[in-house]
Amino acid sequence: MNLINRKIDLSHTILETERLILRPFKEEDLEDFYNYASIEGVGECAGWKHHENRDVSRFILNMFVKEKKTFAIVLKATNRVIGSLGIEKSRFPRSFYPKETTREIGYVLAKDYWSQGLMSEAVKRVIEYCFKDLKLDHLTVCHFIDNIRSQRVIEKAGFKYAYLHQYKTKMGQMIESKAYILNNPYIKS
C-alpha cells in the first residue's frame, strides 16, 4: 500500500504548548487571519502575495477549513490567531525517504511575533504530534535561501539539510529553496 502522503484530518485536533494553542481554523478567525496575512512581507516569505482584501483571506480561510490540514496558531495570552502551520503533501523526491509515510510542514507567523521563539514552539509540538500520534516516518520542510528566520526554526527542530532546488511560488517567481528532512526518532529502523 502506498501511504506516502497519507490523508490528514485535523478537524478535531487541538495541541497545546506553553504559550500556544494549535487548533483547526474557524470562520470566526477571519479578522485575525486578515490582520497578519495582509501585512507585506509575511506571505512573501512563504511564496504567496500578502492579502489585498478580506475576500482573499476569506477564500483561503475556507480552504483551510475544508482541507482540514492546517492549524491556526493561537496565542494563549490574547486568544488571537497569529499564524498558521500546515501539514502538507511532501514534494521531496522519493529517493530521500525509504519508508512509506511522509508529510511536509509549512508555516507563517504574524510579523509582530517574529523572533520570540513562538514558531519553534509550534513546530516542535507539531513534529511530536506527527511522529507520535500520526506515526509518520518522515517530515520534510523547505525555506527560501534568504529566509534566515525560517532556517533557524528548521535547524533548531532537528531537520537535516537534503538539497537545494528551484521553487515556483504562487506569484510565479522561481526562488532558490533549501529542503530538509527529519526521520521519526520513535520508530526503530
Secondary structure as UniProt FT lines:
FT   TURN            4..5
FT   TURN            11..12
FT   STRAND          15..16
FT   STRAND          20..24
FT   HELIX           27..29
FT   HELIX           30..37
FT   TURN            40..42
FT   HELIX           43..46
FT   HELIX           54..67
FT   STRAND          70..75
FT   TURN            76..79
FT   STRAND          80..88
FT   HELIX           94..96
FT   STRAND          102..109
FT   HELIX           111..113
FT   TURN            114..115
FT   HELIX           118..128
FT   HELIX           129..133
FT   STRAND          138..144
FT   TURN            145..146
FT   HELIX           148..156
FT   TURN            157..158
FT   STRAND          160..168
FT   TURN            170..171
FT   STRAND          174..183
FT   TURN            185..186
//
